[in-house]
Amino acid sequence: AEHLSGALDASGAPIFCVDLEGRVLEWSLKVEKVTGLSKGQVQGQDFTSQCIAETFHKATRKALDQARRGLEVGRFNVTLANEENGKETWISLAPWRSATGIIVGT
């Protein structure tokens, strides 16, 4: 896990990983900057309820379900939950697979 965290941070990209139950496992430094939420605030928490505005929960959960079924989900717009002014951002989701090809999250 530490190796993955280091690789995500080194990429400079806003990348996060969510397990099959929708809990945040990894959260890159760039995602912290974009969302204003630290890894400590979100790790182990439900991604949708913790990070996404309520009006986007249904669409976000649907997209997570699609990724868990092996589909890549193209960009879709959401509003972040922690922004008082409703900051919007784009998210893309892809299945997260183990070395053996089993889907372990998104």
C-alpha positions, -999 to 999 in steps of 0.1 A, spaced: 0 0 0 28 24 8 43 17 -26 10 25 -43 7 58 -23 41 68 -33 35 60 -70 2 80 -70 18 110 -54 48 108 -77 25 108 -107 13 143 -99 -22 133 -111 -54 136 -91 -59 98 -85 -79 80 -58 -87 44 -52 -120 31 -38 -126 -5 -26 -156 -27 -36 -177 -12 -7 -170 23 -19 -145 32 8 -115 54 0 -82 34 1 -58 58 -16 -59 95 -21 -31 113 -40 -17 147 -29 -31 162 -61 -66 150 -51 -61 167 -17 -53 199 -35 -83 197 -59 -108 187 -32 -95 204 -1 -99 171 17 -69 154 32 -62 116 29 -67 114 67 -102 129 64 -114 105 37 -94 72 41 -118 44 50 -148 67 45 -175 62 19 -163 81 -11 -197 92 -23 -211 105 10 -178 120 21 -166 137 -11 -196 143 -34 -225 167 -30 -258 149 -22 -274 158 -55 -247 138 -73 -248 107 -51 -271 86 -73 -250 92 -105 -218 86 -86 -229 54 -71 -241 42 -105 -207 50 -120 -189 32 -92 -211 2 -98 -203 2 -135 -166 3 -128 -169 -26 -103 -185 -46 -131 -155 -40 -153 -166 -10 -173 -146 22 -177 -167 52 -170 -159 83 -191 -158 118 -176 -188 129 -157 -194 161 -138 -200 162 -100 -200 189 -73 -177 183 -44 -193 179 -10 -169 201 10 -172 232 -11 -196 259 2 -198 274 -33 -203 240 -50 -170 235 -68 -176 213 -98 -151 188 -112 -149 160 -137 -143 123 -126 -135 93 -147 -136 58 -132 -119 25 -142 -119 -9 -127 -90 -15 -103 -77 -50 -108 -53 -72 -88 -23 -88 -104 -45 -118 -112 -71 -96 -129 -98 -97 -102 -116 -64 -97 -108 -51 -62 -122 -16 -65 -122 15 -88 
